[in-house]
Amino acid sequence: MAIKAGYSIEDSDVWKIIGTALHSHITLKLAYMNGEISSFDLPENIFVDSIYNASGDNNTINTTDTTAEFDSELKAYVKSNMYDDFEDGIIDTNKWNVYSHVYDGADYSVLEETSGQLHIYANIDCASYESGVSTQSVTSLETSNRWKFKIAYLSVDFSTSDNYGYAQAAIYYGSTRILYRKRYKSGTEYYYEGDLTQTGEYEFIREGTTLYVYKNGSLMKTVTVTDSDAAIKFECIDSNSESSGDGAEIKIDYVKKAYSTTDEYVVTNSIFSGDNYSSIFVYAHTSIPSGTSITFDVSQDGGNTWTSTNNNLGSVVVLTPQAGMDIRLRFKLSTTDNTQTPVLYGIAAQVWT
């Protein structure tokens, strides 16, 4: 999980606050971050921060207690559905079961992460015309009723002097083969079959025993599946081809899962330290689609105990005035729809004594 904190430039129009003073300070701070003014200091009773990058403003986010994930494309804290973007160059064995096996033939296969892609390639290249199957594949260790992935490259070719054999690239949902591209020989003739014929973004959405298969946003087909909750598998196979140019090859840009319906949290470090605060007003720049919500809790003692307000943003919470207060906020991101996620872009707060 990549958790980052700091600030970015946000359109001040989206930071509409009940209270002229707070709104004006937000506008001034955004102007300062945009380089429009040379200096700016917030009053002690106002806090503003857009959550964006690692060079954090006031080190806002408590990365230890925060469970929500950060999506660099959205520039926001979200319940992210990115499963693997293959950017680190190493196949993550905490996410994938790795299979690489060869029977009765020389292994000219590849299974790696390179150039931001998962590369799977199988070629038996049996110079002595041995019968064999060379397999390269990965299977997710996690299950989901919704998967999305992008195929950046696909190639399936096959040739042999024998009267049989094949090469195949396939994607499975659990034990069910959903999409595949196969070239095979029967007698003296070669044939292609299967519906995995193009690159693009594919999506599997399961409802009951029906799996809906989409390509580039359009429904491609439906498949009956039996696995109650299934992992996804990518596999390439080559059987007794005789040319190093033959085989099956897939390059995958990314894999995403459904959004979790478990509540996730964004927790701040201290945003106010002082005596006898009587109330706090909390606001945030958000995106909250239907079926999702963001509420907030308040701690007066540095996160040791929390008042679970379940308040919506843009509301006031009454505090218990005392000496040595350390105010922190906890935002709860929730969704009942695994196709939607709330997004938290930035936060603002004002306290009174």
BALOBA-1460 file (C-alpha; in Angstrom, 3 decimals):
// residues 353
<rec num="1" residu="m" x="0.000" y="0.000" z="0.000"/>
<rec num="2" residu="a" x="1.407" y="3.379" z="-0.996"/>
<rec num="3" residu="i" x="0.398" y="6.090" z="1.473"/>
<rec num="4" residu="k" x="1.474" y="9.622" z="0.687"/>
<rec num="5" residu="a" x="0.628" y="12.946" z="2.284"/>
<rec num="6" residu="g" x="1.066" y="16.587" z="1.422"/>
<rec num="7" residu="y" x="-0.654" y="19.103" z="-0.777"/>
<rec num="8" residu="s" x="-1.595" y="19.830" z="-4.366"/>
<rec num="9" residu="i" x="-3.265" y="22.630" z="-6.225"/>
<rec num="10" residu="e" x="-7.033" y="22.298" z="-6.142"/>
<rec num="11" residu="d" x="-9.654" y="24.588" z="-7.630"/>
<rec num="12" residu="s" x="-10.809" y="26.793" z="-4.769"/>
<rec num="13" residu="d" x="-14.380" y="26.694" z="-6.128"/>
<rec num="14" residu="v" x="-14.735" y="23.148" z="-4.812"/>
<rec num="15" residu="w" x="-13.731" y="24.269" z="-1.307"/>
<rec num="16" residu="k" x="-16.996" y="26.013" z="-0.528"/>
<rec num="17" residu="i" x="-17.196" y="26.391" z="3.209"/>
<rec num="18" residu="i" x="-19.952" y="27.537" z="5.529"/>
<rec num="19" residu="g" x="-18.073" y="30.446" z="7.080"/>
<rec num="20" residu="t" x="-16.411" y="33.270" z="5.170"/>
<rec num="21" residu="a" x="-13.205" y="33.258" z="7.207"/>
<rec num="22" residu="l" x="-12.381" y="29.597" z="6.610"/>
<rec num="23" residu="h" x="-13.182" y="29.790" z="2.907"/>
<rec num="24" residu="s" x="-11.002" y="32.874" z="2.438"/>
<rec num="25" residu="h" x="-8.037" y="31.199" z="4.139"/>
<rec num="26" residu="i" x="-8.430" y="28.154" z="1.901"/>
<rec num="27" residu="t" x="-8.366" y="30.419" z="-1.149"/>
<rec num="28" residu="l" x="-5.253" y="32.194" z="0.142"/>
<rec num="29" residu="k" x="-3.456" y="28.948" z="0.882"/>
<rec num="30" residu="l" x="-4.188" y="27.558" z="-2.561"/>
<rec num="31" residu="a" x="-2.891" y="30.793" z="-4.086"/>
<rec num="32" residu="y" x="0.287" y="30.413" z="-2.032"/>
<rec num="33" residu="m" x="0.782" y="26.808" z="-3.142"/>
<rec num="34" residu="n" x="0.236" y="27.907" z="-6.739"/>
<rec num="35" residu="g" x="2.934" y="30.560" z="-6.429"/>
<rec num="36" residu="e" x="0.478" y="33.434" z="-6.836"/>
<rec num="37" residu="i" x="1.509" y="34.985" z="-3.517"/>
<rec num="38" residu="s" x="4.959" y="34.841" z="-1.932"/>
<rec num="39" residu="s" x="4.081" y="34.189" z="1.688"/>
<rec num="40" residu="f" x="1.154" y="32.950" z="3.694"/>
<rec num="41" residu="d" x="0.535" y="31.866" z="7.262"/>
<rec num="42" residu="l" x="-2.657" y="30.246" z="8.459"/>
<rec num="43" residu="p" x="-4.188" y="31.515" z="11.701"/>
<rec num="44" residu="e" x="-3.646" y="29.136" z="14.602"/>
<rec num="45" residu="n" x="-7.311" y="28.098" z="14.646"/>
<rec num="46" residu="i" x="-7.500" y="27.081" z="10.939"/>
<rec num="47" residu="f" x="-5.994" y="24.051" z="9.191"/>
<rec num="48" residu="v" x="-6.024" y="23.361" z="5.423"/>
<rec num="49" residu="d" x="-4.307" y="20.618" z="3.475"/>
<rec num="50" residu="s" x="-4.774" y="18.984" z="0.087"/>
<rec num="51" residu="i" x="-3.659" y="15.363" z="0.318"/>
<rec num="52" residu="y" x="-1.372" y="14.646" z="-2.574"/>
<rec num="53" residu="n" x="2.344" y="13.933" z="-2.463"/>
<rec num="54" residu="a" x="5.082" y="12.653" z="-0.229"/>
<rec num="55" residu="s" x="6.583" y="16.044" z="0.715"/>
<rec num="56" residu="g" x="3.803" y="16.529" z="3.204"/>
<rec num="57" residu="d" x="2.503" y="19.833" z="4.436"/>
<rec num="58" residu="n" x="2.682" y="19.615" z="8.239"/>
<rec num="59" residu="n" x="3.163" y="15.852" z="7.817"/>
<rec num="60" residu="t" x="-0.610" y="15.577" z="7.829"/>
<rec num="61" residu="i" x="-1.310" y="11.866" z="7.399"/>
<rec num="62" residu="n" x="-0.625" y="9.172" z="9.977"/>
<rec num="63" residu="t" x="0.549" y="6.501" z="7.550"/>
<rec num="64" residu="t" x="0.634" y="3.812" z="10.242"/>
<rec num="65" residu="d" x="-3.043" y="4.056" z="11.157"/>
<rec num="66" residu="t" x="-4.345" y="4.928" z="7.676"/>
<rec num="67" residu="t" x="-5.828" y="1.917" z="5.905"/>
<rec num="68" residu="a" x="-7.252" y="3.584" z="2.796"/>
<rec num="69" residu="e" x="-5.057" y="3.526" z="-0.294"/>
<rec num="70" residu="f" x="-3.682" y="6.316" z="-2.421"/>
<rec num="71" residu="d" x="-4.303" y="6.321" z="-6.180"/>
<rec num="72" residu="s" x="-1.696" y="8.407" z="-7.981"/>
<rec num="73" residu="e" x="-3.922" y="8.799" z="-11.047"/>
<rec num="74" residu="l" x="-6.770" y="10.344" z="-9.018"/>
<rec num="75" residu="k" x="-4.387" y="12.265" z="-6.756"/>
<rec num="76" residu="a" x="-6.551" y="11.312" z="-3.808"/>
<rec num="77" residu="y" x="-6.985" y="8.861" z="-0.982"/>
<rec num="78" residu="v" x="-9.363" y="6.185" z="-2.160"/>
<rec num="79" residu="k" x="-10.382" y="2.622" z="-1.567"/>
<rec num="80" residu="s" x="-8.189" y="1.708" z="-4.474"/>
<rec num="81" residu="n" x="-8.928" y="-1.143" z="-6.846"/>
<rec num="82" residu="m" x="-5.427" y="-1.276" z="-8.322"/>
<rec num="83" residu="y" x="-4.210" y="-4.831" z="-7.737"/>
<rec num="84" residu="d" x="-0.896" y="-4.744" z="-9.604"/>
<rec num="85" residu="d" x="0.501" y="-2.270" z="-12.116"/>
<rec num="86" residu="f" x="3.734" y="-4.275" z="-12.661"/>
<rec num="87" residu="e" x="5.920" y="-1.219" z="-12.161"/>
<rec num="88" residu="d" x="8.508" y="-2.601" z="-9.741"/>
<rec num="89" residu="g" x="10.033" y="-5.183" z="-12.107"/>
<rec num="90" residu="i" x="9.505" y="-8.091" z="-9.703"/>
<rec num="91" residu="i" x="6.530" y="-10.467" z="-9.742"/>
<rec num="92" residu="d" x="4.897" y="-10.022" z="-6.332"/>
<rec num="93" residu="t" x="4.545" y="-13.502" z="-4.853"/>
<rec num="94" residu="n" x="2.309" y="-12.012" z="-2.147"/>
<rec num="95" residu="k" x="-0.238" y="-11.441" z="-4.931"/>
<rec num="96" residu="w" x="0.517" y="-14.157" z="-7.487"/>
<rec num="97" residu="n" x="1.091" y="-17.895" z="-7.610"/>
<rec num="98" residu="v" x="3.814" y="-18.413" z="-10.220"/>
<rec num="99" residu="y" x="3.831" y="-21.484" z="-12.462"/>
<rec num="100" residu="s" x="6.651" y="-22.298" z="-14.860"/>
<rec num="101" residu="h" x="6.964" y="-25.910" z="-15.959"/>
<rec num="102" residu="v" x="8.089" y="-27.808" z="-19.028"/>
<rec num="103" residu="y" x="7.457" y="-31.404" z="-20.084"/>
<rec num="104" residu="d" x="9.636" y="-33.278" z="-22.586"/>
<rec num="105" residu="g" x="11.164" y="-30.249" z="-24.242"/>
<rec num="106" residu="a" x="13.581" y="-27.359" z="-24.082"/>
<rec num="107" residu="d" x="12.338" y="-24.328" z="-22.142"/>
<rec num="108" residu="y" x="12.447" y="-21.107" z="-24.143"/>
<rec num="109" residu="s" x="9.826" y="-19.452" z="-21.973"/>
<rec num="110" residu="v" x="9.667" y="-16.131" z="-20.162"/>
<rec num="111" residu="l" x="7.762" y="-15.008" z="-17.074"/>
<rec num="112" residu="e" x="8.774" y="-11.554" z="-15.852"/>
<rec num="113" residu="e" x="7.828" y="-7.977" z="-15.117"/>
<rec num="114" residu="t" x="9.487" y="-5.529" z="-17.460"/>
<rec num="115" residu="s" x="8.768" y="-1.999" z="-18.746"/>
<rec num="116" residu="g" x="5.700" y="-1.741" z="-16.524"/>
<rec num="117" residu="q" x="4.126" y="-4.928" z="-17.890"/>
<rec num="118" residu="l" x="3.700" y="-8.566" z="-16.935"/>
<rec num="119" residu="h" x="5.290" y="-10.575" z="-19.750"/>
<rec num="120" residu="i" x="4.270" y="-14.238" z="-20.222"/>
<rec num="121" residu="y" x="5.780" y="-16.216" z="-23.104"/>
<rec num="122" residu="a" x="5.913" y="-19.956" z="-23.847"/>
<rec num="123" residu="n" x="7.856" y="-21.653" z="-26.670"/>
<rec num="124" residu="i" x="8.970" y="-25.267" z="-26.626"/>
<rec num="125" residu="d" x="11.213" y="-25.050" z="-29.733"/>
<rec num="126" residu="c" x="11.696" y="-28.814" z="-29.936"/>
<rec num="127" residu="a" x="14.412" y="-29.250" z="-32.542"/>
<rec num="128" residu="s" x="14.094" y="-33.016" z="-32.182"/>
<rec num="129" residu="y" x="10.290" y="-32.819" z="-32.541"/>
<rec num="130" residu="e" x="9.650" y="-33.993" z="-29.015"/>
<rec num="131" residu="s" x="6.114" y="-33.926" z="-27.710"/>
<rec num="132" residu="g" x="5.822" y="-31.438" z="-24.872"/>
<rec num="133" residu="v" x="3.968" y="-28.595" z="-23.211"/>
<rec num="134" residu="s" x="5.796" y="-25.500" z="-21.993"/>
<rec num="135" residu="t" x="3.674" y="-23.437" z="-19.599"/>
<rec num="136" residu="q" x="4.178" y="-20.000" z="-18.111"/>
<rec num="137" residu="s" x="1.396" y="-18.601" z="-15.930"/>
<rec num="138" residu="v" x="0.430" y="-16.614" z="-12.850"/>
<rec num="139" residu="t" x="-2.698" y="-16.995" z="-10.724"/>
<rec num="140" residu="s" x="-3.877" y="-14.339" z="-8.290"/>
<rec num="141" residu="l" x="-3.705" y="-15.336" z="-4.634"/>
<rec num="142" residu="e" x="-6.849" y="-13.290" z="-3.987"/>
<rec num="143" residu="t" x="-10.394" y="-13.793" z="-5.206"/>
<rec num="144" residu="s" x="-12.891" y="-11.222" z="-6.389"/>
<rec num="145" residu="n" x="-16.219" y="-11.012" z="-8.172"/>
<rec num="146" residu="r" x="-14.870" y="-8.194" z="-10.331"/>
<rec num="147" residu="w" x="-11.575" y="-8.063" z="-12.236"/>
<rec num="148" residu="k" x="-10.296" y="-5.591" z="-14.805"/>
<rec num="149" residu="f" x="-7.059" y="-5.931" z="-16.784"/>
<rec num="150" residu="k" x="-5.423" y="-4.475" z="-19.858"/>
<rec num="151" residu="i" x="-3.702" y="-6.623" z="-22.485"/>
<rec num="152" residu="a" x="-1.043" y="-4.555" z="-24.254"/>
<rec num="153" residu="y" x="0.301" y="-7.300" z="-26.553"/>
<rec num="154" residu="l" x="-0.952" y="-10.678" z="-27.762"/>
<rec num="155" residu="s" x="0.626" y="-13.166" z="-30.134"/>
<rec num="156" residu="v" x="-0.165" y="-16.843" z="-30.787"/>
<rec num="157" residu="d" x="1.573" y="-18.809" z="-33.564"/>
<rec num="158" residu="f" x="2.473" y="-22.438" z="-34.117"/>
<rec num="159" residu="s" x="4.144" y="-24.719" z="-36.682"/>
<rec num="160" residu="t" x="5.318" y="-28.312" z="-36.668"/>
<rec num="161" residu="s" x="6.119" y="-31.133" z="-39.060"/>
<rec num="162" residu="d" x="3.958" y="-33.446" z="-36.934"/>
<rec num="163" residu="n" x="0.235" y="-33.768" z="-37.527"/>
<rec num="164" residu="y" x="-0.747" y="-32.370" z="-34.152"/>
<rec num="165" residu="g" x="0.116" y="-29.735" z="-31.559"/>
<rec num="166" residu="y" x="-0.933" y="-26.249" z="-30.520"/>
<rec num="167" residu="a" x="-0.018" y="-22.941" z="-28.878"/>
<rec num="168" residu="q" x="-2.479" y="-21.102" z="-26.639"/>
<rec num="169" residu="a" x="-2.852" y="-17.909" z="-24.582"/>
<rec num="170" residu="a" x="-5.698" y="-18.059" z="-22.060"/>
<rec num="171" residu="i" x="-7.312" y="-16.180" z="-19.164"/>
<rec num="172" residu="y" x="-9.213" y="-18.096" z="-16.483"/>
<rec num="173" residu="y" x="-11.693" y="-17.100" z="-13.799"/>
<rec num="174" residu="g" x="-11.169" y="-19.748" z="-11.150"/>
<rec num="175" residu="s" x="-11.152" y="-23.090" z="-12.942"/>
<rec num="176" residu="t" x="-13.134" y="-21.825" z="-15.940"/>
<rec num="177" residu="r" x="-11.347" y="-20.748" z="-19.097"/>
<rec num="178" residu="i" x="-13.004" y="-17.465" z="-20.089"/>
<rec num="179" residu="l" x="-10.921" y="-16.082" z="-22.955"/>
<rec num="180" residu="y" x="-8.351" y="-17.773" z="-25.141"/>
<rec num="181" residu="r" x="-6.535" y="-17.684" z="-28.461"/>
<rec num="182" residu="k" x="-5.322" y="-20.988" z="-29.888"/>
<rec num="183" residu="r" x="-3.504" y="-22.062" z="-33.051"/>
<rec num="184" residu="y" x="-3.337" y="-25.792" z="-33.681"/>
<rec num="185" residu="k" x="-2.594" y="-28.369" z="-36.355"/>
<rec num="186" residu="s" x="-4.891" y="-31.207" z="-37.326"/>
<rec num="187" residu="g" x="-3.581" y="-33.450" z="-40.074"/>
<rec num="188" residu="t" x="-1.912" y="-31.160" z="-42.566"/>
<rec num="189" residu="e" x="-4.004" y="-28.059" z="-41.810"/>
<rec num="190" residu="y" x="-3.607" y="-25.228" z="-39.276"/>
<rec num="191" residu="y" x="-6.532" y="-23.566" z="-37.518"/>
<rec num="192" residu="y" x="-7.220" y="-20.682" z="-35.139"/>
<rec num="193" residu="e" x="-9.929" y="-20.653" z="-32.491"/>
<rec num="194" residu="g" x="-10.968" y="-18.628" z="-29.476"/>
<rec num="195" residu="d" x="-12.158" y="-15.096" z="-28.787"/>
<rec num="196" residu="l" x="-9.034" y="-13.522" z="-27.288"/>
<rec num="197" residu="t" x="-8.024" y="-11.875" z="-30.545"/>
<rec num="198" residu="q" x="-7.223" y="-8.263" z="-29.685"/>
<rec num="199" residu="t" x="-5.455" y="-6.101" z="-27.173"/>
<rec num="200" residu="g" x="-7.526" y="-3.817" z="-24.967"/>
<rec num="201" residu="e" x="-9.109" y="-3.516" z="-21.523"/>
<rec num="202" residu="y" x="-11.152" y="-6.496" z="-20.375"/>
<rec num="203" residu="e" x="-13.437" y="-6.739" z="-17.365"/>
<rec num="204" residu="f" x="-15.021" y="-9.719" z="-15.592"/>
<rec num="205" residu="i" x="-18.101" y="-8.963" z="-13.457"/>
<rec num="206" residu="r" x="-19.738" y="-11.833" z="-11.598"/>
<rec num="207" residu="e" x="-23.390" y="-11.862" z="-10.543"/>
<rec num="208" residu="g" x="-24.507" y="-15.190" z="-9.090"/>
<rec num="209" residu="t" x="-23.367" y="-17.930" z="-11.459"/>
<rec num="210" residu="t" x="-23.112" y="-15.578" z="-14.435"/>
<rec num="211" residu="l" x="-19.856" y="-13.904" z="-15.407"/>
<rec num="212" residu="y" x="-20.221" y="-10.866" z="-17.669"/>
<rec num="213" residu="v" x="-17.199" y="-10.306" z="-19.900"/>
<rec num="214" residu="y" x="-16.583" y="-6.793" z="-21.215"/>
<rec num="215" residu="k" x="-13.988" y="-5.553" z="-23.689"/>
<rec num="216" residu="n" x="-13.255" y="-1.826" z="-23.899"/>
<rec num="217" residu="g" x="-16.520" y="-1.105" z="-22.069"/>
<rec num="218" residu="s" x="-18.829" y="-3.212" z="-24.280"/>
<rec num="219" residu="l" x="-20.389" y="-6.526" z="-23.299"/>
<rec num="220" residu="m" x="-18.560" y="-9.299" z="-25.130"/>
<rec num="221" residu="k" x="-20.253" y="-12.428" z="-23.768"/>
<rec num="222" residu="t" x="-21.584" y="-14.145" z="-20.646"/>
<rec num="223" residu="v" x="-20.188" y="-17.333" z="-19.121"/>
<rec num="224" residu="t" x="-21.652" y="-19.654" z="-16.476"/>
<rec num="225" residu="v" x="-19.176" y="-20.171" z="-13.626"/>
<rec num="226" residu="t" x="-19.256" y="-22.445" z="-10.602"/>
<rec num="227" residu="d" x="-16.534" y="-21.018" z="-8.344"/>
<rec num="228" residu="s" x="-18.215" y="-19.094" z="-5.537"/>
<rec num="229" residu="d" x="-15.470" y="-16.452" z="-5.476"/>
<rec num="230" residu="a" x="-12.589" y="-16.852" z="-7.872"/>
<rec num="231" residu="a" x="-9.066" y="-15.757" z="-8.662"/>
<rec num="232" residu="i" x="-7.854" y="-14.756" z="-12.103"/>
<rec num="233" residu="k" x="-5.157" y="-16.642" z="-14.043"/>
<rec num="234" residu="f" x="-3.079" y="-15.746" z="-17.095"/>
<rec num="235" residu="e" x="-1.424" y="-18.627" z="-18.944"/>
<rec num="236" residu="c" x="0.588" y="-19.316" z="-22.107"/>
<rec num="237" residu="i" x="1.154" y="-22.859" z="-23.464"/>
<rec num="238" residu="d" x="3.175" y="-24.174" z="-26.410"/>
<rec num="239" residu="s" x="3.056" y="-27.836" z="-27.459"/>
<rec num="240" residu="n" x="5.867" y="-29.248" z="-29.649"/>
<rec num="241" residu="s" x="6.415" y="-26.277" z="-31.948"/>
<rec num="242" residu="e" x="9.601" y="-26.347" z="-34.018"/>
<rec num="243" residu="s" x="10.423" y="-22.683" z="-34.477"/>
<rec num="244" residu="s" x="11.783" y="-20.161" z="-31.993"/>
<rec num="245" residu="g" x="9.366" y="-17.640" z="-33.494"/>
<rec num="246" residu="d" x="6.333" y="-19.709" z="-32.533"/>
<rec num="247" residu="g" x="4.533" y="-19.922" z="-29.222"/>
<rec num="248" residu="a" x="2.091" y="-17.874" z="-27.156"/>
<rec num="249" residu="e" x="2.811" y="-14.480" z="-25.656"/>
<rec num="250" residu="i" x="0.845" y="-11.993" z="-23.526"/>
<rec num="251" residu="k" x="1.897" y="-8.625" z="-22.106"/>
<rec num="252" residu="i" x="-0.406" y="-7.155" z="-19.443"/>
<rec num="253" residu="d" x="-0.335" y="-3.498" z="-18.376"/>
<rec num="254" residu="y" x="-2.270" y="-3.778" z="-15.112"/>
<rec num="255" residu="v" x="-4.786" y="-5.791" z="-13.105"/>
<rec num="256" residu="k" x="-7.506" y="-4.259" z="-10.908"/>
<rec num="257" residu="k" x="-9.967" y="-5.735" z="-8.418"/>
<rec num="258" residu="a" x="-13.377" y="-4.719" z="-7.161"/>
<rec num="259" residu="y" x="-13.463" y="-2.042" z="-4.483"/>
<rec num="260" residu="s" x="-13.583" y="-3.489" z="-0.999"/>
<rec num="261" residu="t" x="-16.815" y="-2.983" z="0.950"/>
<rec num="262" residu="t" x="-14.830" y="-3.004" z="4.205"/>
<rec num="263" residu="d" x="-14.598" y="0.452" z="5.799"/>
<rec num="264" residu="e" x="-11.225" y="2.145" z="5.277"/>
<rec num="265" residu="y" x="-9.737" y="5.082" z="7.167"/>
<rec num="266" residu="v" x="-7.592" y="8.148" z="6.561"/>
<rec num="267" residu="v" x="-6.101" y="9.283" z="9.877"/>
<rec num="268" residu="t" x="-4.293" y="12.574" z="10.453"/>
<rec num="269" residu="n" x="-1.439" y="13.418" z="12.747"/>
<rec num="270" residu="s" x="-1.947" y="16.387" z="15.072"/>
<rec num="271" residu="i" x="-3.636" y="19.319" z="13.322"/>
<rec num="272" residu="f" x="-4.238" y="21.506" z="16.426"/>
<rec num="273" residu="s" x="-2.361" y="21.584" z="19.742"/>
<rec num="274" residu="g" x="-3.530" y="23.924" z="22.480"/>
<rec num="275" residu="d" x="-5.841" y="24.521" z="25.393"/>
<rec num="276" residu="n" x="-9.599" y="24.708" z="25.819"/>
<rec num="277" residu="y" x="-10.891" y="24.126" z="22.322"/>
<rec num="278" residu="s" x="-14.691" y="24.077" z="22.572"/>
<rec num="279" residu="s" x="-15.700" y="22.980" z="19.047"/>
<rec num="280" residu="i" x="-14.353" y="22.048" z="15.623"/>
<rec num="281" residu="f" x="-15.763" y="22.479" z="12.122"/>
<rec num="282" residu="v" x="-14.557" y="19.858" z="9.583"/>
<rec num="283" residu="y" x="-14.757" y="20.081" z="5.822"/>
<rec num="284" residu="a" x="-13.202" y="18.143" z="2.933"/>
<rec num="285" residu="h" x="-12.891" y="18.227" z="-0.840"/>
<rec num="286" residu="t" x="-14.418" y="14.913" z="-1.870"/>
<rec num="287" residu="s" x="-16.142" y="12.841" z="-4.506"/>
<rec num="288" residu="i" x="-18.955" y="10.751" z="-3.015"/>
<rec num="289" residu="p" x="-20.884" y="8.681" z="-5.600"/>
<rec num="290" residu="s" x="-24.224" y="7.061" z="-4.782"/>
<rec num="291" residu="g" x="-23.771" y="4.121" z="-2.424"/>
<rec num="292" residu="t" x="-20.645" y="5.603" z="-0.809"/>
<rec num="293" residu="s" x="-19.972" y="7.910" z="2.117"/>
<rec num="294" residu="i" x="-17.259" y="9.730" z="4.052"/>
<rec num="295" residu="t" x="-17.767" y="10.527" z="7.736"/>
<rec num="296" residu="f" x="-15.298" y="11.697" z="10.367"/>
<rec num="297" residu="d" x="-14.319" y="11.091" z="13.986"/>
<rec num="298" residu="v" x="-12.366" y="13.382" z="16.326"/>
<rec num="299" residu="s" x="-9.665" y="12.696" z="18.901"/>
<rec num="300" residu="q" x="-8.772" y="15.264" z="21.570"/>
<rec num="301" residu="d" x="-5.841" y="13.307" z="23.046"/>
<rec num="302" residu="g" x="-3.515" y="12.539" z="20.149"/>
<rec num="303" residu="g" x="-5.397" y="9.508" z="18.847"/>
<rec num="304" residu="n" x="-5.534" y="7.523" z="22.098"/>
<rec num="305" residu="t" x="-9.334" y="7.754" z="22.175"/>
<rec num="306" residu="w" x="-11.818" y="8.737" z="19.469"/>
<rec num="307" residu="t" x="-15.273" y="10.287" z="19.492"/>
<rec num="308" residu="s" x="-17.116" y="8.359" z="16.774"/>
<rec num="309" residu="t" x="-19.363" y="11.130" z="15.552"/>
<rec num="310" residu="n" x="-20.460" y="9.489" z="12.271"/>
<rec num="311" residu="n" x="-20.997" y="13.093" z="11.212"/>
<rec num="312" residu="n" x="-21.044" y="14.012" z="7.567"/>
<rec num="313" residu="l" x="-18.464" y="16.507" z="6.402"/>
<rec num="314" residu="g" x="-19.312" y="20.169" z="6.778"/>
<rec num="315" residu="s" x="-20.531" y="19.911" z="10.357"/>
<rec num="316" residu="v" x="-19.501" y="21.081" z="13.814"/>
<rec num="317" residu="v" x="-18.503" y="18.776" z="16.696"/>
<rec num="318" residu="v" x="-18.622" y="20.021" z="20.282"/>
<rec num="319" residu="l" x="-15.402" y="19.289" z="22.200"/>
<rec num="320" residu="t" x="-14.593" y="19.027" z="25.885"/>
<rec num="321" residu="p" x="-12.336" y="22.028" z="26.672"/>
<rec num="322" residu="q" x="-9.231" y="21.142" z="28.650"/>
<rec num="323" residu="a" x="-5.512" y="21.873" z="28.839"/>
<rec num="324" residu="g" x="-3.032" y="20.204" z="26.484"/>
<rec num="325" residu="m" x="-5.436" y="19.168" z="23.741"/>
<rec num="326" residu="d" x="-4.032" y="17.366" z="20.665"/>
<rec num="327" residu="i" x="-6.702" y="17.346" z="17.932"/>
<rec num="328" residu="r" x="-6.639" y="14.672" z="15.226"/>
<rec num="329" residu="l" x="-9.207" y="13.574" z="12.649"/>
<rec num="330" residu="r" x="-10.166" y="10.161" z="11.304"/>
<rec num="331" residu="f" x="-12.119" y="9.952" z="8.039"/>
<rec num="332" residu="k" x="-14.099" y="6.772" z="7.336"/>
<rec num="333" residu="l" x="-14.470" y="5.870" z="3.644"/>
<rec num="334" residu="s" x="-17.326" y="3.423" z="2.994"/>
<rec num="335" residu="t" x="-19.051" y="1.852" z="0.022"/>
<rec num="336" residu="t" x="-21.842" y="-0.663" z="-0.399"/>
<rec num="337" residu="d" x="-21.204" y="-0.840" z="-4.162"/>
<rec num="338" residu="n" x="-17.967" y="-2.519" z="-5.206"/>
<rec num="339" residu="t" x="-18.008" y="-0.598" z="-8.480"/>
<rec num="340" residu="q" x="-17.813" y="2.775" z="-6.696"/>
<rec num="341" residu="t" x="-15.438" y="4.417" z="-4.253"/>
<rec num="342" residu="p" x="-15.495" y="7.681" z="-2.297"/>
<rec num="343" residu="v" x="-12.470" y="9.903" z="-2.868"/>
<rec num="344" residu="l" x="-10.856" y="12.249" z="-0.349"/>
<rec num="345" residu="y" x="-8.824" y="15.004" z="-2.023"/>
<rec num="346" residu="g" x="-8.176" y="17.381" z="0.858"/>
<rec num="347" residu="i" x="-9.296" y="18.513" z="4.285"/>
<rec num="348" residu="a" x="-9.931" y="21.743" z="6.201"/>
<rec num="349" residu="a" x="-10.878" y="22.456" z="9.798"/>
<rec num="350" residu="q" x="-11.418" y="25.348" z="12.193"/>
<rec num="351" residu="v" x="-11.479" y="25.283" z="15.995"/>
<rec num="352" residu="w" x="-12.878" y="27.719" z="18.527"/>
<rec num="353" residu="t" x="-12.090" y="28.270" z="22.186"/>
